[in-house]
Amino acid sequence: MVCFAILLPVIAATAFSQTNRQQNLQTCLTGRYPALCDHTLLTAEELKLVSEAERRENLKTCMTGKYPALCDHSKLTPGELKAVREAERQENLRICLTGRFPSLCNHSLLSPAEGHQVRAAEKAENLKVCLDGRFPALCNEALLSSEQANDVRAAEAKAITERPPKFAGRLRTARPAGAGCDSGHWIESLAGDGKILKLEDGSLWMVDDVDTVTSSIWLPASEVVVCGSKIINVDDGESVEATPLLDSMPRPPLSSGRSTYVIQASSNDETFVINGEVFKAKTYCFNMEKGDKVMFLSGSPNGACVSAELLNLRTDRVCRVWCE
């Protein structure tokens, strides 16, 4: 009996260590989170599998051309590196030619002819933003002629007189899929690499995975038209398919009770829509899936908080998030 009592803490510690090792291996084998993988806990064979998974995931990220800073070029073969460089150049050119993102455009990757096209696009896009009159902080007056500057000042003065009172008209009305087009909206914010769109009326939309490559480069304040399940960006003519996230759902008042809430959308293990609000993981929250029920251990389900702790009732794991 005495021997068993002595061995019990050892057995418990061994079981905990084994569980921790299995969880670490599960994270490592995705290849997506090298910084969260403790490679010292892996066997030689596991390390080989993890290295290949990380290389494969890195190549996938690199080949999009969208994230040069997240691409580890040292893990690429010469052939892969050449393909990735071209993908990065093409992606950069695509962003540059919109004229909407001068700070995101690497002009050094452009040919002289491309540079000429991009500068013209940037001037045209800047003039469009300036003449809207609603966003003077986004207008680069240095790119305007004197005549254009006069037109812009008139547009800004007009926008001030027509501006509605703050929060006016923010009624949360559901839009059925068969409804006609609803114009006059604009993007208030984006989250989850374009996965979640929040419009000025407070409604939240989950963009189809295949369309996030389009919505990920949309800007807040862009004017949009909602046509059933399609959201059209009027500024650049692009559109995405999206699902409304219960924008007519009533908000329960804050209380000390332990109410449960459903995860309405989950993106990349780091962005979640709960109770119509967007929450972002402080690091990553694995296995937080759409449809899971969560309980707020701290913070507010209404988003009236700096941070919050969520208990996933399916996995019994706590997720620490920032409130938006």
N, C-alpha and C positions, 0 to 999 in steps of 0.2 A: 504493500500500500504506500509505504514511504517512497519507494523507488518510482512508483507511478506519479506521485505528486511532484517529484523532482523532474521527471521527464515531460510532464504536461506542458510547462512553458516552452520547452524545446520543440515539442510537437506543434504547438500553436504557432511559434515563430517560423518553423519550417513551412507550415501550410500557408501562412501569410506571405512568405517569401516566394513560394511557388505561384500563388495567385498573382502577386505583383509582377513576376517574371512573365506569366502568360499574358497579362494585360499589356505589358511593355512590348512583347513580341507581336501582339495583334496590331498595336499602333505602328510598329516598325515595318511590318509587312505591307502596309498600305503604300509605303514609299513617299507619302505626301508630307510627312512631318519629321524630317531628319533631326531638327533641333529638339523635338520632344522624345526622340528615341534614345534610350540608354544602351549604346552598343556594347558596353562592358558586360551586360547581362546575357548576351547572345553566345551561342556555341559557334564553332567555326562554320558548320553547315548552315546554321541560321543566318550568320553574318553574310554568307555568300548570297543567300536568297534575298536578304534585305538590301544588300548593295545593288543587286540587279533591279529590285523593285524601285529603289531610289533613282537609279539611272534611267529606268523606263519612264517614271513619273516626271523626272527632270526634262527628258526629251519631249514629252508631251507638252509641258509648259513652254519650253523653248520654241517648239515648232509653230505655236500660235503667233509668234513674233510680237506679242502684245506686252510681254513682261521681261525685257532685257535684264533688269535689275534682279529679277527672281530666277534667272537662268544661270546655272553653273556651267559655263562654257568649257571648263576643264574636264567635265565628264563626257564630252562629245568626241566622237571620232572625227577625223578630218572631213569625211564626206558629210556627216551630220552637221558639223560646224558651218560648212559652206551653205547647206540648205537653210540652216537657222539664220545665218547672216542675211540671206536673201529674203526670208520671211520677215525679219525685223525691218529690212529696208522697205518692203512692200507695205507692211503695216504702218510704218512711219509715214510713207507717202500718202496712204489712204487718210490718215488722221490730218496730215498737213493740208491736203487738198480740200477738206471741208472748210478750212479757214477759221474754224471755230475754236481751235486750241493752239494758239501760237506758242504758249509756254510748254506744251507737250510735244511740239514739233522739233525734231532734230534737223535743223537746216543744213548741217554739215553732211548729211547723207543724201542730199538732193543734187541732181545734176543741174547745170545752169538753166536748162529749159524748164525743169521741174520747179526750180527756185522762182522763176518768173511767174509760173502758174500759181504757185502757192502764195506769193506776195499779193497777186491780184485777188485771189480768193479771200485772203485775210482782210484786205481793204473792203471788199464787198460785204463780207460777213460783219465786219465792225460797223459799217455804215447802216446795215440792217438793224443791228442792236441799238445803235445810237438813235435812229429815227423812230424806234418804238417809244422812246421817251420815258419808259418806266424804270430803266436800269442805268442811270447815269454813271454809277460806279464801274460798270462793265464797258463803258464807252472810252475808247482810246482816241482822244481828240487830236492827237498828233498826226493821225492818219487821215484827217478830214481837210478838205479845202475850205477856204473862208466862206464860200457859199453854202457848203454842206454844214459847216458849224452853225450858221444862222438858222438853217432848217432844223437842226438838232435842238437848239435852244428853244425854238418855238414848240417842238414836239414835247420836250420835257415840261414846259410850262403848261401845256394842254393836259399832259398826263397827271399833273398835280391836281388840277381842277376836277378831273374825272375820277380820281382815285376813290374807291369805296371805303367806308369806315373799316377799321381793322376788325378782322374776324367776321365781317358781314357776309351773310349767305353761306356760312359753313354748315349747311344742313347735310346730315348723313343719310342720303336717300339711296337705296339699292338700285342698281341699273340692271334690269333683266336682260338676258342674252339676246332676246329678240327686239330690244328697244332700238329706236332710231339713233342717229348721231347726235351727240351732245357736245357743242363747241364752247369756247370761252374758258377752257381750263388750262392750267399750266402745272409743271412739275415743281413740287415744293422740295422734295428730297429723293435721293436714291440710296439703296442699301444692298448689300450682298452682291457686289459686282453687277448691278443692274437687275438683279432678281426681283427686288421689291421696289415698286414705285409708289410714292405718296403724292397725291395731287393736292391742290390748294384748298379743296373742299374737305380735306381730311380723309378721303377714301384711300384705301390701300389696295394695290394690285400685284399679283404674283405673275411674273412674266414666264412664258414657256421657256424651257431650257435652251431650245434651239435658237431662240431670239435674244438671249441675254448678250450675245456678242454685239448686237445692235444697241440695245438699251444701256449697255455698260459705259458707252461714251456719250450718252445724252447728258445735257447740263440742266441743273435746276434753273427755273424761270423759263424753260422752253415751253412754247404754247403747244397744246395737244388737243385733239378731238377724240372723243370716246364713241366708238361705233360698236355697240354690243360688247363682244369680247376682244375687239381690236382697238388699240391705242395708236393714233397717228400723230407723229411729231410734225407739226405744221412747218417748223423752221427749216427742216431738211428733207421733208417728204418721206421719211422712213416710217415704218409701222411694225408693231409687234402684237402677238397674240398674248392675252393676259386674262387672268381669272380674278374677279373681285373677291376680296377677303372679308366678307360679311360686314361691309361698311355701314349697314344699317343696324348692326348689333348694339343693343343698349349697353351702357357702361355701368356696372355696379358701383355703388359708392365705396369709399375706403372704409374698412372695418377691421376689427381685431380678430375676426373669425378666419378660419383656414379654408377659404373657398378654393376650388380647383379650377384651372383654366386649360383650354386645349391649345396646343401649338398649331396655329393656322398655316404657317409656312416655315420651312427650315432650309437654309442655304449654306453650303460649304462648312458645316459644323461651327459656324460663327455668327450667323444672322438669323434671328427668329422673330416671327410675328405672333404675339400673344395678346388676346383681348383687344385687337386692333392697334396695338402699339409695337414699335420696332425695338428690339433689344439686341445688343451686340456682345458676344462673349469676350471676356477679358483676355483669354488666350484661345482655347478651343474647347467646345463642349461636344464630345463624341457621343453618337447614338442618341441624339435628340431629334426625333423624327416627327414629321407632320402627323397630327392626330394624337400624339402623346399627351397625357394629362400631367400638369405640373401644379405645384403649390408654391406660393411665394413665402419663403421663410423670412425674407426681409425685402425692403423696397416696396414699390407700388405697382399693381397690375395696370394702373392707369398711366404709367410712365412718369409719374410725378416724383422722380427720385434721381439720384446721381448714379447709384448702382443697386443691384438686387441679387438675391440668392434664390435660385429655383430648385425645387426638389422634383425630379422626374419620377413619377409614381410607378412607371413601368420598370425602370432600371434601378431605382433607389439611389441615384447619383445626384450630387449637388452641382449645379452649373452657376458660375458667377458671371454676371453680365453688367454692361453699362446700359443705363436707360437713355433713350433719345428724346 
